[in-house]
Structure formats: C-alpha cells, structure tokens
Amino acid sequence: MPQLFRFEVNADSAGQRLDEFLAARLGSLSRMRIVVLADRGACAVNGVACPPGHKLAAGDHIELADEEDKPTAMTPEKIPLEILHEDDQLLVVVKPAGLLVHPTHSDMTGTLANALAYHLNRLRIDEADGAKGGRGEGAMSNDASSFSLSLRPPISPSQVIRPGIVHRLDRATSGLLVVAKTQRALSVLSQHFQRRLVEKRYLARLRGLVAEDVLHINAPIGRDPAQRPEWNVMPEGKPSETRLRVLERSAGETFVELEPVTGRTNQLRIHCAHIGHVIAGDQWYGADDDANRLCLHAARLAFFHPSGRGWMEFTSPAPFELRNK
C-alpha cells in the first residue's frame, strides 16, 4: 500500500521549493527520490499535482504518496557499528565482512549506509520513539514511513544528517572506512582520494608461496560484460598499480600487505590472481578452498582531516580468520 505523508506549510517555509521542503522533513527519502515522485504526479499541493520546483506559500497543504514504499540507503536501521573515531565532520568505522556498504536492487536493507543513517540521527529518533511510548505514530522501526514520521515537527535541512560515503569496500572485504558527516567534508575527502593524498594498506592471505619479498604489480584492468568475472586484467584496460610486501610465509600460503596505488574495481583481488596467488576465499578469481570468507582486510587508513586539523592515522588488526586457517 502507498505511504501517504501530509504537511502544512508555515510562514517560515513560504517561498521554499517543494522538493527542498519535503527533503528536510522526510529523512528516509533522498531528494532524488522525492523529485522522481513529484515528476510522477505523486505530490499534490492543495489537491493539485505539482513539480518538484513549485514554490510554496504559507498555509499550503501538501500530500506525498510513496507508492513503492521501498527502503533506501537513508532508511535508518539499528545495526551495531564499530566506530574508531567520530567528530563533527567525520567518523571512521570498521566494516565487517559480509556487510554491504550501500543497498542494491536485491538487498534493500541491512547495509552500512542504513546503520549510519540511524547512528547519525539516533538522538532525534530515540526522542521521538520515547515521546510516542515506543509504539504508534512516530515510533522507530526499520521502515521508511516510521522514520519520516519521527522527524515531525518540521526540522530545517541543516538538521538532517546524511552519511557521506567517501569510498567503498567489497561486501566480502572487511576493514576501515571514513564517512563524512557534512557536505563540505564529503567534497574535501573525495578530492583527497582522487588526488591520492590518502594512504591505504590491506592485509591478505594468499594461496601459494610468493617468491619475492616485494612486488610492484602493474597490470591494466578493464571490464568485459561477456565474461565472468567482468573485471579483469585486459590490454585495453586502465592503468592499475599495486605494491605487495610479504609479511610471513607458512604452510603453502603467504601473508602480505597490499597497497593499491590506483583504485580500480576489484584491483587487489585481480592483481593477486594475476600473479598466480589468489586471495584465500576468493572464488570469483579462482580460489578453490574452504576459507569461510574472502581473506582481505583494510588494515590502515590515513588522511588529512577535511577541516585542517592535521594528518590522521587509523589501524585495524587482521581478523582471526585471516591469520589462521
């Protein structure tokens, strides 16, 4: 059934765009989603369907029908987070293996983005839940409509905190991620990643004994939708570089540190397979073993704070299953 949201415009909001007004009040719906709904005629002002740019007047009555009622990356879910650092601009978390960073068409809930949406807005969510006795209108649950209701009375756009995912890890990879809490922090950190001003190190358990103590892997990576896996080393691919350093050899396996100089899709997995030493548990790229996970962990992350507070360094030890068979 469609979820119906109703609002009345007060004098302070007069002159505001329709999509901006709704985005400030429906924290679980992105502005893009609201624009799509308005373009479909699902948003009415005083009973008349209006476009997202419609300017509001005091006393206007708004109705928005979200006919699909699907959760999104902004739908808050109370999922435990391992937070190493948090300030007013960002937070650094350790993502467990098996957790998606963003929802997909097939997995709409239970992602890091959903967990962050709850964490960053938890005080208002919990306050609204308590005000309603934990149930009824405004009570917190894992669906978009209840979170939207919990944000009433209306709040200003600056009060809605949306997690800014600066970079990502594969679902199967664990380790460190930095998340922006403001648009400025997201912009600055994204630029730093693009300019390679960030240090990243991964730990991995590889099949076989790597002969060299240090390797510089330089092999172009491209995508071919006709093959599986789609991403692999290809002559026409984009330049891709990985530095490898051996930490330990034992029982037919090598424990290594990996530094992605470039940041191509699946780069570390592809490059390790390319040199004949697939990451343990990586069945996409040829591992035929009994590892219960992809043995790849983002263990070090260092970057400049977006507000000029200096160089920040974070480490996360390798999970037990990476060091032990």
C-alpha positions as CSV (number, residue, x, y, z in Angstrom):
1,M,0.0,0.0,0.0
2,P,1.2,3.5,-0.7
3,Q,2.6,5.5,2.2
4,L,0.9,8.9,2.4
5,F,2.6,11.9,4.1
6,R,0.8,15.2,4.8
7,F,2.2,18.6,5.8
8,E,1.1,22.1,6.2
9,V,3.4,25.0,5.2
10,N,4.0,27.6,7.9
11,A,5.1,31.2,7.3
12,D,8.8,30.4,7.8
13,S,8.8,27.9,4.9
14,A,6.9,30.2,2.5
15,G,8.8,30.6,-0.8
16,Q,10.7,27.3,-0.4
17,R,10.9,24.8,-3.2
18,L,8.5,21.8,-2.8
19,D,11.4,19.2,-3.1
20,E,13.5,21.1,-0.6
21,F,10.6,21.4,1.9
22,L,10.0,17.6,1.7
23,A,13.6,16.6,1.8
24,A,14.0,18.5,5.1
25,R,11.2,16.5,6.7
26,L,11.5,13.1,5.1
27,G,14.9,12.0,6.3
28,S,14.4,8.4,4.9
29,L,13.8,9.6,1.4
30,S,16.6,11.2,-0.7
31,R,15.9,14.4,-2.5
32,M,16.3,12.5,-5.8
33,R,13.6,10.1,-4.7
34,I,11.3,13.0,-3.9
35,V,11.9,14.6,-7.3
36,V,11.1,11.3,-9.0
37,L,7.8,11.0,-7.1
38,A,6.8,14.6,-7.8
39,D,7.6,14.2,-11.5
40,R,5.3,11.2,-11.5
41,G,2.4,13.3,-10.1
42,A,2.6,11.7,-6.7
43,C,2.9,15.0,-4.8
44,A,0.0,17.4,-4.5
45,V,-0.2,21.0,-3.2
46,N,-3.8,21.9,-2.2
47,G,-5.0,18.9,-4.2
48,V,-3.1,19.7,-7.4
49,A,-0.1,17.7,-8.6
50,C,3.0,20.0,-8.7
51,P,6.5,19.7,-10.0
52,P,9.5,19.5,-7.5
53,G,10.4,23.2,-8.1
54,H,7.0,24.5,-7.2
55,K,7.3,27.5,-4.8
56,L,5.2,27.1,-1.6
57,A,3.0,29.6,0.2
58,A,2.0,29.8,3.8
59,G,-1.0,27.6,4.5
60,D,-0.4,25.3,1.6
61,H,-1.4,21.6,2.3
62,I,1.0,19.0,0.8
63,E,0.4,15.3,0.2
64,L,3.1,12.9,-1.0
65,A,2.3,9.3,-1.8
66,D,5.3,7.0,-2.0
67,E,3.7,4.2,-3.9
68,E,6.6,1.8,-3.8
69,D,7.3,2.2,-0.1
70,K,10.8,0.6,-0.5
71,P,13.6,1.2,1.9
72,T,16.6,3.2,0.7
73,A,20.2,3.9,1.8
74,M,18.7,6.6,4.1
75,T,16.3,4.2,5.9
76,P,17.8,4.0,9.4
77,E,18.3,0.6,10.9
78,K,19.7,0.0,14.4
79,I,22.7,-2.1,13.3
80,P,25.8,-2.3,15.6
81,L,28.8,-0.2,14.4
82,E,32.5,-0.5,15.3
83,I,33.4,3.2,15.5
84,L,37.1,4.1,16.0
85,H,36.7,7.8,15.8
86,E,34.0,10.4,15.5
87,D,34.0,14.2,15.4
88,D,31.7,16.9,14.0
89,Q,33.0,16.3,10.4
90,L,33.5,12.6,10.0
91,L,33.6,9.2,11.6
92,V,35.9,6.1,10.9
93,V,34.3,2.7,11.2
94,V,35.4,-0.9,10.8
95,K,33.1,-2.7,8.3
96,P,32.7,-6.4,9.0
97,A,33.0,-8.9,6.1
98,G,29.6,-9.7,4.6
99,L,28.1,-6.3,5.1
100,L,27.2,-4.2,2.0
101,V,28.1,-0.6,2.0
102,H,25.1,0.5,0.0
103,P,21.7,-1.1,-0.7
104,T,21.3,-2.8,-4.0
105,H,18.2,-3.9,-6.0
106,S,18.3,-7.3,-4.4
107,D,19.5,-6.2,-0.9
108,M,17.5,-3.2,0.2
109,T,18.2,-3.3,3.9
110,G,20.9,-4.3,6.4
111,T,23.7,-2.2,4.9
112,L,26.4,0.1,6.4
113,A,24.5,3.1,4.9
114,N,21.4,2.1,6.8
115,A,23.3,1.7,10.0
116,L,25.0,5.1,9.6
117,A,21.6,6.7,8.8
118,Y,20.4,5.5,12.2
119,H,23.6,6.4,14.1
120,L,23.8,10.0,12.8
121,N,20.2,10.7,13.6
122,R,19.7,8.5,16.6
123,L,19.1,11.2,19.2
124,R,16.0,12.6,17.4
125,I,14.8,9.1,16.5
126,D,15.1,7.9,20.1
127,E,13.5,11.1,21.4
128,A,10.5,10.7,19.0
129,D,10.3,7.0,19.9
130,G,10.2,7.8,23.6
131,A,7.6,10.6,23.1
132,K,5.3,8.1,21.5
133,G,5.9,5.4,24.1
134,G,7.9,3.3,21.7
135,R,4.9,2.5,19.5
136,G,2.4,4.2,17.3
137,E,2.9,7.2,15.1
138,G,6.5,8.3,15.3
139,A,7.7,5.0,16.7
140,M,11.0,3.8,15.3
141,S,11.1,0.7,13.2
142,N,13.0,-0.4,10.1
143,D,10.8,1.1,7.5
144,A,10.9,4.5,5.8
145,S,7.5,5.7,6.9
146,S,8.0,5.4,10.6
147,F,11.3,7.3,10.4
148,S,9.8,10.0,8.3
149,L,7.0,10.5,10.9
150,S,9.6,10.5,13.7
151,L,11.1,13.7,12.2
152,R,8.0,15.7,12.9
153,P,7.6,18.5,13.9
154,P,9.4,20.0,10.8
155,I,13.1,20.5,11.0
156,S,15.5,22.6,9.0
157,P,17.5,21.0,6.2
158,S,20.8,21.5,8.1
159,Q,19.5,19.2,10.9
160,V,19.1,16.2,8.7
161,I,22.5,14.4,8.8
162,R,23.1,12.1,5.9
163,P,26.1,9.8,5.8
164,G,28.6,10.7,3.0
165,I,30.2,7.5,1.8
166,V,33.6,8.7,0.6
167,H,35.0,5.3,-0.5
168,R,33.8,1.7,-0.5
169,L,34.8,-1.8,0.2
170,D,33.5,-5.0,-1.4
171,R,30.9,-6.8,0.6
172,A,33.3,-9.6,1.3
173,T,36.1,-7.3,2.4
174,S,36.4,-6.1,6.0
175,G,38.2,-3.1,7.4
176,L,38.4,0.7,7.7
177,L,36.2,3.3,6.1
178,V,35.9,7.0,6.6
179,V,32.4,8.5,6.4
180,A,31.7,12.3,6.0
181,K,29.0,13.9,8.2
182,T,28.8,17.2,6.2
183,Q,28.7,18.0,2.5
184,R,31.9,20.0,2.8
185,A,33.8,17.1,4.5
186,L,32.5,14.8,1.7
187,S,33.7,17.1,-1.0
188,V,37.2,17.6,0.5
189,L,37.8,14.0,1.4
190,S,36.6,12.9,-2.1
191,Q,39.1,15.3,-3.7
192,H,41.9,13.9,-1.5
193,F,41.1,10.3,-2.6
194,Q,41.1,11.4,-6.2
195,R,44.4,13.2,-5.8
196,R,45.9,10.1,-4.0
197,L,46.5,12.1,-0.8
198,V,45.2,9.2,1.3
199,E,47.2,6.1,2.5
200,K,45.6,2.7,2.4
201,R,47.0,-0.6,3.3
202,Y,45.4,-4.0,3.2
203,L,46.3,-7.4,4.7
204,A,45.6,-10.5,2.8
205,R,46.3,-14.3,2.9
206,L,47.3,-15.6,-0.5
207,R,47.4,-19.2,-1.8
208,G,50.9,-20.4,-2.5
209,L,54.3,-19.1,-1.6
210,V,55.2,-15.7,-3.1
211,A,58.9,-15.9,-4.0
212,E,59.8,-12.2,-4.0
213,D,59.7,-10.2,-0.7
214,V,58.5,-7.1,-2.6
215,L,56.5,-6.9,-5.8
216,H,55.2,-4.0,-7.9
217,I,52.2,-5.2,-9.9
218,N,51.4,-3.1,-12.9
219,A,48.6,-4.6,-15.0
220,P,45.7,-2.8,-16.7
221,I,42.2,-3.6,-15.5
222,G,39.1,-3.4,-17.7
223,R,35.6,-4.7,-17.9
224,D,34.0,-7.2,-20.3
225,P,30.3,-7.9,-19.6
226,A,30.5,-11.0,-21.7
227,Q,32.9,-12.8,-19.3
228,R,32.9,-13.8,-15.7
229,P,34.1,-12.1,-13.7
230,E,33.5,-9.0,-15.7
231,W,36.5,-7.1,-14.3
232,N,40.0,-8.5,-15.0
233,V,43.4,-7.8,-16.5
234,M,43.0,-6.6,-20.1
235,P,45.4,-5.0,-22.5
236,E,42.9,-2.2,-23.2
237,G,42.1,-1.6,-19.5
238,K,43.0,1.4,-17.4
239,P,46.5,1.6,-15.8
240,S,46.4,-0.2,-12.4
241,E,49.2,-0.5,-9.8
242,T,49.5,-2.5,-6.6
243,R,52.5,-2.8,-4.3
244,L,52.9,-6.0,-2.4
245,R,55.1,-6.8,0.6
246,V,55.5,-10.2,2.1
247,L,55.0,-10.4,5.9
248,E,55.0,-14.1,6.5
249,R,55.2,-17.4,4.7
250,S,53.9,-20.7,6.1
251,A,52.2,-24.0,5.0
252,G,51.8,-23.1,1.4
253,E,50.4,-19.7,2.0
254,T,51.7,-16.1,2.2
255,F,50.5,-13.3,4.4
256,V,51.0,-10.0,2.7
257,E,50.5,-6.3,2.9
258,L,48.9,-4.7,-0.2
259,E,49.0,-1.0,-1.2
260,P,46.6,0.0,-4.0
261,V,48.4,2.8,-5.8
262,T,45.4,3.2,-8.1
263,G,41.8,2.3,-7.1
264,R,40.2,0.1,-9.8
265,T,37.3,-2.1,-9.2
266,N,38.4,-5.4,-7.5
267,Q,42.0,-4.3,-8.1
268,L,43.7,-6.2,-5.3
269,R,41.8,-9.4,-6.0
270,I,42.5,-9.2,-9.7
271,H,46.2,-8.4,-9.3
272,C,46.8,-11.2,-6.7
273,A,45.2,-13.7,-9.0
274,H,47.1,-12.3,-12.0
275,I,50.5,-13.1,-10.3
276,G,49.2,-16.7,-9.6
277,H,48.5,-16.2,-5.9
278,V,44.7,-15.8,-5.5
279,I,43.4,-14.4,-2.2
280,A,42.2,-17.2,0.1
281,G,38.4,-17.5,-0.2
282,D,38.2,-15.5,-3.4
283,Q,36.1,-17.9,-5.5
284,W,35.4,-15.2,-8.1
285,Y,39.1,-15.2,-9.1
286,G,39.9,-18.9,-8.8
287,A,40.3,-19.8,-5.2
288,D,39.2,-23.4,-4.6
289,D,39.5,-23.7,-0.9
290,D,37.5,-24.0,2.3
291,A,38.1,-20.4,3.6
292,N,34.9,-19.2,5.1
293,R,35.4,-15.6,3.9
294,L,37.5,-13.5,1.5
295,C,40.8,-13.1,3.4
296,L,41.2,-9.4,2.6
297,H,41.1,-6.6,5.3
298,A,41.6,-2.9,5.0
299,A,44.0,-2.5,7.9
300,R,45.4,1.0,7.6
301,L,43.8,4.3,6.6
302,A,45.5,7.7,6.9
303,F,44.3,11.1,5.5
304,F,44.2,14.8,6.1
305,H,41.3,16.0,8.2
306,P,38.9,18.0,5.9
307,S,38.8,20.9,8.4
308,G,42.6,21.3,8.5
309,R,43.1,19.5,11.8
310,G,46.1,17.6,10.6
311,W,47.1,14.1,9.4
312,M,45.0,11.3,10.9
313,E,46.1,7.6,11.0
314,F,43.9,4.6,11.9
315,T,44.7,0.9,12.0
316,S,42.6,-2.2,12.4
317,P,44.2,-5.6,13.2
318,A,43.6,-8.6,10.8
319,P,40.6,-10.7,11.9
320,F,41.5,-14.1,13.3
321,E,40.5,-15.9,10.2
322,L,43.0,-14.0,8.1
323,R,45.9,-15.2,10.2
324,N,44.7,-18.7,10.9
325,K,43.4,-21.5,8.6
